[in-house]
């Protein structure tokens, strides 16, 4: 049973690694070529670049750690330093991804909400002019807030022979974890939920105004943009929530064999799912990708 699960995990790992690395790398290359051609990047484009880079790192880290767990587990599991580094790296990349989704949701929100309210106007202006700085700041902060885990957590090794089940228990300072989760998870989730709520409200108002025009209602590009952006925000926040709960469950809760396999599958597929969701939700990126693919090369136009 365990051998079959390991073979399945290896097969799934190869598929998700190829798809995740290929999609994220292609998006990064496309934007590099656009940058060389001195194309103007809007807020969404810059966020996508950071998200693609995060997915590259996350997919590589996940694949490396899965292989280590499968083939060198008993050597690795007794190495406290390795476990601590993996914990910090996993949580950092997840927090960074959650913050990226928060900034993307805020961008969609201020773009979809047609309002002259001074708060909306101010957020739109600030986000457009300083989104790169915000992305870098939250990325650095997401890394720094996880560093104290190295000296605030302790690890014990109960006897367990299964290479996919819980083989160690991490104990940590609760007060530090509360602060860590508050900034790295709760705050960006709150930003995303607020943006989703405002965007859904804008979508409902738009549908209410168009209720008497069935033909226009069904084909309105503005309505389609509202629906697509709102759907992307919801899918992103759900994916990040499931991913965070899965990793925290793996690190801090004793899980059974089946749940361990399921969580690994979710973690391995998350970068690919996220990048596909972004591509499907952003027509401009779809056009960029199609243009480069149709031209038969990344350097043609």
C-alpha positions in Angstrom: 0.0 0.0 0.0 2.7 2.5 1.0 4.9 1.5 -2.0 1.9 2.2 -4.4 1.3 5.6 -2.7 5.0 6.5 -3.1 4.9 5.6 -6.8 1.7 7.6 -7.2 3.3 10.6 -5.4 6.4 10.4 -7.6 4.3 10.3 -10.8 2.2 13.2 -9.6 5.3 15.1 -8.6 6.8 14.8 -12.1 3.6 16.0 -13.7 3.1 19.0 -11.3 6.8 19.9 -11.4 6.8 20.0 -15.2 3.5 21.9 -15.5 4.3 24.4 -12.6 7.8 25.2 -13.7 6.9 25.4 -17.4 3.9 27.7 -16.9 5.6 30.0 -14.4 8.9 30.2 -16.4 7.0 31.0 -19.6 5.1 33.8 -17.9 8.4 35.2 -16.5 10.1 35.0 -19.9 7.1 36.7 -21.6 7.3 39.6 -19.3 11.1 39.9 -19.6 10.7 40.1 -23.4 7.9 42.7 -23.0 10.2 44.6 -20.6 13.1 44.5 -23.1 10.7 45.9 -25.7 10.0 48.7 -23.3 6.3 47.7 -22.9 4.4 49.5 -20.1 3.5 47.2 -17.2 0.4 48.0 -15.2 -0.2 47.0 -11.6 -1.6 43.6 -12.5 1.4 42.8 -14.8 3.9 43.6 -12.0 1.9 41.5 -9.5 1.9 38.6 -12.0 5.7 38.7 -12.3 6.1 38.4 -8.6 3.5 35.6 -8.4 5.2 33.7 -11.2 8.6 34.0 -9.4 7.1 32.9 -6.1 5.5 29.9 -7.9 8.9 28.9 -9.4 10.5 29.0 -6.0 7.6 27.2 -4.3 7.4 24.5 -6.9 11.1 23.9 -6.8 11.1 23.8 -3.0 8.1 21.5 -2.8 9.6 19.1 -5.4 12.9 18.9 -3.6 11.4 18.3 -0.2 9.0 15.6 -1.5 12.0 13.7 -3.0 13.9 14.1 0.2 11.0 12.7 2.2 10.6 9.8 -0.1 14.2 8.7 -0.6 16.3 10.1 2.3 13.7 10.5 5.0 15.4 8.7 7.9 18.6 10.7 7.3 16.7 14.0 7.0 14.2 13.6 9.8 16.9 13.5 12.5 18.4 16.8 11.2 16.8 19.5 13.3 18.4 22.3 11.3 16.9 20.9 8.0 13.4 20.7 9.5 13.6 24.3 10.8 14.8 25.6 7.4 12.0 23.8 5.6 9.5 25.2 8.0 10.7 28.8 7.5 10.9 28.4 3.7 7.4 26.8 3.4 5.7 29.4 5.6 7.6 32.3 3.9 6.6 31.2 0.4 3.0 30.7 1.5 2.7 34.0 3.3 4.3 35.7 0.3 1.8 34.1 -2.1 -1.1 35.2 0.2 0.1 38.8 0.2 0.4 38.7 -3.6 -3.2 37.6 -3.8 -4.2 40.4 -1.5 -2.5 43.1 -3.7 -4.1 41.5 -6.8 -7.5 41.6 -5.2 -7.0 45.2 -4.2 -6.1 46.1 -7.8 -9.1 44.3 -9.2 -11.3 46.0 -6.6 -10.3 49.6 -7.3 -10.4 48.9 -11.0 -13.9 47.4 -11.0 -15.4 49.9 -8.6 -16.4 53.0 -10.6 -16.3 55.5 -7.8 -15.0 59.0 -7.2 -14.8 58.5 -3.5 -11.5 60.0 -2.2 -10.5 56.7 -0.5 -10.9 54.7 -3.7 -9.1 57.4 -5.7 -6.3 57.5 -3.2 -5.8 53.7 -3.1 -5.9 53.5 -6.9 -3.2 56.2 -7.2 -1.0 54.8 -4.4 -1.3 51.2 -5.7 -0.4 52.3 -9.2 2.7 54.2 -8.2 4.1 52.0 -5.4 2.9 48.4 -6.1 6.5 47.2 -6.7 7.7 48.6 -3.4 4.7 47.1 -1.6 5.4 43.7 -3.2 9.1 43.8 -2.2 8.2 45.1 1.3 5.7 42.3 2.1 8.0 39.7 0.6 10.9 40.7 2.9 8.6 41.0 5.9 7.1 37.6 5.2 10.6 36.1 5.3 11.7 38.1 8.4 8.6 37.2 10.5 9.4 33.5 10.0 13.1 33.6 11.0 12.4 33.5 14.8 10.9 30.0 14.3 14.5 28.8 14.0 15.2 29.6 17.7 11.7 29.5 19.2 10.6 26.0 18.2 11.7 22.6 19.5 11.4 19.3 17.8 10.8 15.8 19.2 11.0 12.5 17.4 8.4 9.9 18.5 8.9 6.4 17.1 7.1 6.0 13.8 8.1 3.8 10.8 5.9 5.3 8.1 7.8 7.7 5.8 4.7 9.6 4.9 3.1 10.0 8.4 4.1 12.3 11.2 7.6 11.4 12.3 8.4 14.4 14.4 6.5 16.9 16.5 7.1 20.6 16.4 6.5 22.6 19.5 6.5 26.4 19.3 5.8 29.6 21.2 2.1 30.3 20.9 2.5 34.1 21.4 5.0 34.3 18.5 2.8 32.0 16.3 -0.2 34.3 16.9 1.7 37.4 15.8 3.2 35.4 12.8 -0.2 34.2 11.6 -1.8 37.6 12.2 0.5 39.4 9.8 1.3 36.6 7.4 -2.1 35.1 7.0 -5.0 36.9 8.7 -4.2 40.4 7.5 -3.9 39.6 3.8 -6.9 37.4 4.0 -8.9 40.3 5.5 -7.7 42.6 2.7 -8.8 40.0 0.1 -12.2 39.4 1.7 -12.9 43.1 1.9 -12.0 43.5 -1.8 -14.1 40.5 -2.7 -17.1 42.0 -0.8 -16.7 45.4 -2.5 -16.3 43.8 -5.9 -19.3 41.5 -5.5 -21.3 44.6 -4.5 -20.2 46.4 -7.6 -21.1 43.3 -9.7 -24.6 43.1 -8.1 -25.2 46.9 -8.7 -24.0 46.5 -12.3 -26.4 43.6 -12.9 -29.2 45.5 -11.3 -28.7 48.5 -13.7 -28.7 46.2 -16.7 -31.6 43.9 -15.7 -34.0 45.5 -18.3 -31.6 44.8 -21.3 -31.2 41.1 -21.7 -29.0 41.2 -24.8 -26.7 43.8 -23.3 -26.8 41.9 -20.0 -25.5 38.7 -21.5 -22.7 40.3 -23.7 -21.5 43.2 -21.7 -17.7 43.2 -21.5 -17.8 45.2 -18.3 -20.1 42.6 -16.7 -17.8 39.8 -17.9 -14.8 41.6 -16.5 -16.6 41.9 -13.1 -17.4 38.2 -13.0 -14.0 37.1 -14.2 -12.1 39.3 -11.7 -14.4 38.3 -8.8 -14.1 34.6 -9.6 -10.3 34.9 -9.7 -10.1 36.6 -6.3 -12.4 33.9 -4.7 -10.4 31.1 -6.2 -7.1 32.6 -5.2 -8.1 33.1 -1.6 -9.6 29.6 -1.3 -6.4 28.1 -2.7 -4.2 30.0 -0.4 -6.4 29.2 2.6 -6.4 25.4 1.8 -2.6 25.5 1.2 -1.9 27.3 4.5 -4.2 25.0 6.5 -2.5 22.0 4.9 1.0 23.1 5.7 0.2 24.1 9.2 -1.6 20.8 9.7 1.4 18.9 8.4 3.8 20.8 10.6 1.9 21.2 13.9 -0.7 18.4 14.0 -0.3 14.7 14.1 -1.8 13.4 10.9 -2.6 9.9 9.6 -1.2 8.3 6.5 -4.1 9.0 4.1 -4.2 12.7 5.2 -0.5 13.1 4.8 -0.7 11.8 1.2 -3.7 14.1 0.4 -1.9 17.1 1.8 1.2 16.4 -0.2 -0.9 16.2 -3.4 -2.5 19.6 -2.6 0.8 21.2 -1.8 2.5 19.8 -5.0 -0.4 21.0 -7.3 -0.9 24.4 -5.7 1.6 26.4 -7.9 0.2 25.0 -11.1 -3.4 25.5 -10.0 -2.7 29.1 -9.0 -0.9 30.0 -12.3 -3.7 28.5 -14.4 -6.3 30.4 -12.4 -4.4 33.6 -13.1 -4.1 33.0 -16.8 -7.8 32.1 -17.1 -8.8 35.2 -15.2 -6.6 37.8 -17.0 -7.4 38.2 -20.7 -4.4 40.5 -21.3 -2.0 37.8 -20.2 -3.8 35.3 -22.4 -3.3 37.5 -25.4 0.4 37.9 -24.5 0.9 34.2 -24.3 -1.1 33.5 -27.5 0.9 36.2 -29.4 4.2 34.6 -28.5 3.0 31.1 -29.2 1.5 31.9 -32.5 4.6 33.8 -33.7 6.5 30.6 -33.2 9.0 32.1 -30.8 9.4 34.3 -27.7 11.3 37.0 -29.5 9.0 37.7 -32.4 6.0 39.9 -32.5 
